[in-house]
Amino acid sequence: MSVTALAPSDAEPDVAELIAARPHLSMNALDGLTLEGVPLNRIADVLGTPAWVYSAGTMRARLAEFTAALAGLDAQVHYAVKANDHLAVLRIFAGAGAGADVVSEGELRRARVAGIAPAHIVFSGVGKTEREIRLALAEGIAQLNVESPAELEMISAIASGMDRVARVALRINPDVDAGTHAKITTGKAENKFGIPYADAAALYAHAAGLPGVEPVGLALHIGSQILSIAPYRAAYGRAAELVRALRAQGNTVTHMDCGGGLGIGYRDDPGASPAAFAGALRAAFGGMDLKLMTEPGRWLVGPAGVLLASVILVKGSERFVVLDAAMNDLVRPAMYDAWHGIVPLAAGNAVGPAGPVDIVGPVCETGDTFARNRMLPALSAGARVAILDAGAYGAVMSSTYNARPQAPIALIDGDRWAVIRDRQLQTELWAGERIPEFLE
Ligand SMILES: *Cc1c(COP(=O)(O)O)cnc(C)c1O
């Protein structure tokens, strides 16, 4: 294979560099790629591929690092469930003292089933239904983040009818550009999220006079995969200014929900640092006597998951490596042009001359491509790879497109591992479908 035919546009990390930058991964001569204490081939032997593998130790370590960075602040972590909503993942975070940020009835129910107390749950989202608001109030969750005047009225009416008082925070849109991918930026004026900054003070005062609601503070969330602290500083500065203005007008403001969005290093950048993030919180809200809430999702779980796949065949003068995993499993490359590290499971496949290949899935879409011009040692049919940093927005975004069942999931904790979701059966794919009589 030629190594000069199609060089990548700029140098990408090679297999050794990808592993070196991830403390939970190691390459052992005999056992191959190992996550915590478990060789990934051992799991693939049992589950087949494609299969997801999560690392409990990595999730705990990252939550501990994030929490440690918040030391000295009156701040709580509410894990953003949408990044990875598996019950076992929620149990890990619940066990380590984290609360949850949920955006749907399903996520609220998952958080409760996993053992997260209502007092540690906040509900975000731009279109909560009446049914969802009722459930949140019946459960007695900590806070509803309100995204519009219409939603505020709706919550007031529902809560009054239930003889409850809903603690609400107004989600403001600070009109700050988070400098991230257009599909995951949420804090600019043209995005659908939040209440326009200029309208927030009047709405807060209005909320204070409404039955069934108690405004407790503000919330914001400016986007996802944010790698620079500057947009946080700007957004939090604006929020702090608004809190001061609200208080000056006689309003009570006790809570500030600072959102999530901290990015991870998928390629060769180190990712955002919780310490720097905490610095932005201190700079904006230090000494303001506010209870702070944070909602990290991706940062906690992204690096803690991999997607295992096998090479089905290599075609086109070894140009295309076709995997048995596809965009229906991991949609991020197709949807966000995301870069994911790809590492062979066998030590022998991780060395040798590298050539540029396109790593693709078998789905009938050109977008079903995991990597273009990736410099990898030659891989032949049957070789296994791990697609790295797939713990966030991975399995949760899977579909069954092309009638492909959802892949199984394993969880590693130290040198133990367990299957935490079975591979979906073909028959389960059509279990709820019916052919109507008039077609007989
Ligand atoms: C998605 C989301 C988060 C988490 O975002 P990450 O980028 O995964 O940290 C937090 N809060 C809200 C309101 C969200 O919608």
PDBQT file of the ligand as one rigid body, heavy atoms in Angstrom, charges set to zero:
ROOT
HETATM    1  C1  LIG A 501     -27.355  18.782  25.821  1.00  0.00    +0.000 C 
HETATM    2  C2  LIG A 501     -27.470  19.589  27.040  1.00  0.00    +0.000 A 
HETATM    3  C3  LIG A 501     -26.475  19.515  28.028  1.00  0.00    +0.000 A 
HETATM    4  C4  LIG A 501     -25.247  18.677  27.900  1.00  0.00    +0.000 C 
HETATM    5  O1  LIG A 501     -24.420  19.070  26.853  1.00  0.00    +0.000 OA
HETATM    6  P1  LIG A 501     -22.965  18.405  26.724  1.00  0.00    +0.000 P 
HETATM    7  O2  LIG A 501     -22.395  19.047  25.519  1.00  0.00    +0.000 OA
HETATM    8  O3  LIG A 501     -23.177  16.944  26.527  1.00  0.00    +0.000 OA
HETATM    9  O4  LIG A 501     -22.227  18.712  27.976  1.00  0.00    +0.000 OA
HETATM   10  C5  LIG A 501     -26.665  20.265  29.172  1.00  0.00    +0.000 A 
HETATM   11  N1  LIG A 501     -27.748  21.054  29.330  1.00  0.00    +0.000 NA
HETATM   12  C6  LIG A 501     -28.717  21.155  28.397  1.00  0.00    +0.000 A 
HETATM   13  C7  LIG A 501     -29.876  22.036  28.638  1.00  0.00    +0.000 C 
HETATM   14  C8  LIG A 501     -28.608  20.424  27.223  1.00  0.00    +0.000 A 
HETATM   15  O5  LIG A 501     -29.567  20.535  26.289  1.00  0.00    +0.000 OA
ENDROOT
TORSDOF 0
